[in-house]
């Protein structure tokens, strides 16, 4: 074999090895990244926050695979960081939340930490996903309480929360403006004292009566005259509820047997005493029965009995509770399986 032919043959061999090795490395990378792909983000920077502020971030974990994924462990690298998941099991196609929070009361300065989440699909093969967390906790600005938690309010009622902003440093420190992330939130800061290098403000946060039903989350930003760190974020939370709610909107009846009666309880709660007029099923099946209460009170516990029909399979029913003096009914659902 000539020298030129040997060189060409060697080049072909090296090229083949490079392709095989590259494919193997790609396979390893895919194997390592299958768990990372489920996370909505792999790092988060909280930025500059005030001392005492409630700081948290929710990261979605969605199961992209056919097998059920289990969260085997959640750990943090620093006592300043806490992390917890909303559930430990993630069925195929569903998602849970990883909530990461920072302890701003007991820690100060720059904090670069991480959260480690261990996942598995068979309790044999485990993958660790690391999420980098960055925060700078100011020691010159303190917010009490740590967030504008307005609490539970009724639809159309709105709400308010007052916070105290304390600064220690220079006499001429000032808040220039407050920016809100939603037109449903307004905030006003009023100076209450100044002197000796300390400045205090009272901030009133107002939730608009037009806020929609359900959990409400927003963030406002206090803009100060600090040249280096002018922004101080504050979380705004609330839960907007109707005047009357069902504690469990979707009732799980579990396994049912034909002809074997089963009783479940539904809790209906209101802000003011109310009385129930009727409970109606959406379907024509007459397998549910309930004894209606006659009195008026803020909480009703309704025992509802089902007589399962003979046809096996899934059983689903929607109910409408009609309240005296209320135009719209209160609704809930129940579902089970007849063996």
N, C-alpha and C positions, 0 to 999 in steps of 0.2 A: 504494500500500500504506500502510495507516495505521501510526501510530507504535506502537500496541500490537501489531499483527500483525508489524511488523518486529522488535520485541523478542522476541516468541514464536519467530519463525523463527531469530533469532540464538541464543536459548537452546538450541533443538534442535540447531543446528549444533555449538555448543560441547560439548553432551552427546555427540554422535556422535563428535567428535574425541577426547574424553576416554576413551570406551570403546575406540576403536581404539588410542590411545596406551597405555592401560592394558594391553590385550592384548599389544601389542608389548613393553612392559616385562616382562610376565609371561613371554613367550617367551624374552627375553634372560636373565632370572633362571633359568629352567629350563635353558637352555643352559649357563650358568655353573655350575649346581649339579649337573649330571649326574655329574661326577667326585666331588664332595664326598659324594654319596649312597652311594658305595661304602665309605666309611671309617666304622669303628665309633665313632670319636670324633675331634673336630677340635681338642681341647685337652686338656692333662693337667697336673695340679699334683702334683708329687712331695712337696710339703710340706717340712718341716724334716728334713734328713738329716745323718748324722754324716760327718765327714771320713774318707775312705778307704772308705766304704760302697759296695758295688756296687748301683747304682740303675738299673733298666731297666723299660720298659713295652712290652708287645706290643699293637699296634693292628692289627685285622683289616681287610684290604682285599678286598672281595668283588665280583666282576664280576656286575652285575645285568642285563647286556645280552647280546644275541646274538653280537656281535662279540668276538673276543679282544682284551683290553686289555693294553697294554704299559707297563711303568714305564720311562720314558725317562731319568729322572734323579732322584736324591735328594740334597738339599743341606741344610746347616744354617747358621744365622746366627752361630754362635759356636763356637770351638774346644772349649768345655766340653761340647758336645752332639755325639753321634754317632748316626747312623741308617743302617739297612741293611734291605733287603727279603729275604725268604726265596726269592723267585723274581722274575724280571723279566717273565714272561708269565703272564697270568691268563685261562684259557679261560672260556667262558660258564658261569656258575653256580658256579665254583670260587672259592677264596679263598687269599690268601697273608698273611704277617705282616710288618708293619713294626715293627722293634725299635728303640726309642729309649733311649739310655743317657747317663748324665751322668758326667763326669770329676770325681770328688769329691776326688781326690788333689792336683790342681794348681790347683784353683779354690776360692774361698771366697765367702761372702755370697750375696746375692740374685741369681739368674740368671733373667732373662726372655728366652727365646730362641724360635726357631721352626724347624720342619722344613718344607721345601718339597719336594713330590713332584709330578713332572711325568708326566702320563699321556696316552696316545694310543691310538686304535683303528685308525688308518690311516697313521700316520707323517706326516700332513699337518696335522691339527688337534690341537693340544696344549692341555691344561688344567693349571694349577698349583693344587695344593691345599696350603694352609698350615695347619700344626698348631702351635698355641701351646704352649710348654713353660715351666713355672714351677718353680723349685727354690730352696730356701735351704739352703746348705751351712754347717754349723756349723764353727767353728774351735776350739771348746773341747772337743769330744768326738771321739775317734778310735777307729775299730773296725778290728781286725786279726785275721784277714783281713776283706775287705769284705763277705762274706756267709757264711752257714752252709751251705756246699756239702758235703753228706755224701758225694757221689760215687755210684758204682755199688754197689748192695748186692743180695744175693739175696732172693728172696721168703721172708718169715718170719724174716729175719736182723736187720732193723732196722739202726741205725747211730748214730754220734755224731760231733759236731764241736765243738772248743773254740775260742772266740774271746776276744780280749783287748779290754777296754773301758778307754780311758784318758781321764781328764778333767783339764783344767787350768783353775783359776779360784779356787775357794774350798775351804777345808778340810772343810766340813761337807756337801759335795755327796753325794747318795746315790741309789741305785736303790731304788724302793719296791716295784715288782712287774714281772713280765714276762707280757704277754698273748700268747697264741698264737691264730692263726686257725683251727686245726684241733685236734681231740682226738688226732690222730696225732703231734703235736709237743709236747714238753715242754722247758722251758728253766729252768736254775737259775744264778743269778749269785752268785759268792763273792768277797767283798772280799779283795784280796791286799796292798794297801798304802795308806797315807794319810799326808799330811804335806806341808808346803811349798806348799800350794795345789794339790796333785796327788792324785788318787784313782784307783786301778786296781782293776778287777774281772776275774775269769775267769768266762766264761759257757759252760756246757755245754749244747748243744742235742742232744736225743735224738729219733730217729725210731722210731716204734712198729713192732714186727715185723708188725703187721696192715696196714701200708701196702700199697695195691694195686699191681699190676704196671703199669709204665710210668713216664713222667716225673712227678715230684712237685714241686709248687711251692706255697709257702705264705709267709706273712709274719708275723713276730712283732713285738711292740712293747714296747720297754723304756720303762717309766714312771719318770721321775726326779722329784725334788722341785723342779725349775726352775719358777718361777711363770709365766714367759712361754712357754717351749718345753719342756714336760715329756715329750714323746713322741719316741722315737728308733726308727725302723723298721729291721728287718733281714730280708733275704730268706733263705728256707730252700729249698734245692733238693736233689733226689736223683733217681736213676734206679734203679727197682726192676726187676730182671731175674730170670727163672727160672734154674735151675741150668744149663740147656742152651738155646741159642737158635740160630736160623738167621739168618745175617748179612743175607740178602735174602729176606724172607718172601714177596715177590711177584716172581717172575722173569719178565722180559720176553724172550720167545723171538724177537721180531721177525718178519720175513717168512719163511715156510717154503715149500718146494717138494715136491710129492708124490714119494716115493721117494728123496729126497736127504737123507741123514742129517745131523744137526746135533748137536753136543755143547756142552753148557753145564755150568758148574760151580756147585756149591752148597757154601757154607762153613758148617759146623756147629761151634759153639764152646761149650765148657763150662768151669766154674770148676775142675773136677777131671777127671782123665783118665777117659774112658768109651769103650765099644765099641758098635758098631752091630750090631743083630741082623738087621733086615730094613728094606727100603724098599718100601712098597706104594702103588699108585695107587687112588684111590677109585672110578674107573670100570673097566669091563670091557675097555677098549681096551688092547691089548698092543703099544703103539708106543714104550714107553720101556724102556731097559735100562741097568743100572748094575753096576759091579763093586764089591762091598762090601769095605771094608778089614777086615783081621782083627786089627789091633793096637788097643791102647787108648791114647788120647792126648787132649789137651785141645782140639785143633783137627783136624777132618777136612775135607778138600777132596774132594768127591764129583763125579767126572765122569759126567754123565748124558747118554746119547745118545737122541735122538728120531728115529724113522723115520716121517715124516709120512704119514698115510693119503691115499688118492686124493681124498677128498671135500674140495672147497674150502670156505673159510670160516673163522670163528674156531675156535681150538682152545684149550680150557682144561682143566687137570688139577690135582687136589689130591693131595698126597702125605702119607703118614704115615711118619715115621722111628721105629722102635721101638728103644729103648735097653736094653741088658742091665741088669737090676736096677732099671728105672724103670717104674712102672705106666702113666703117661700118655705117649702118643707125642708127638713134636715134629712140627709140621705146617708145610708151606709150599705155595705155589701157583705154577704156571707157565702162561703164556698167550702165544699167538702167532696168526698168521693164515696159513692155507695159500692160496697164490696159485692 
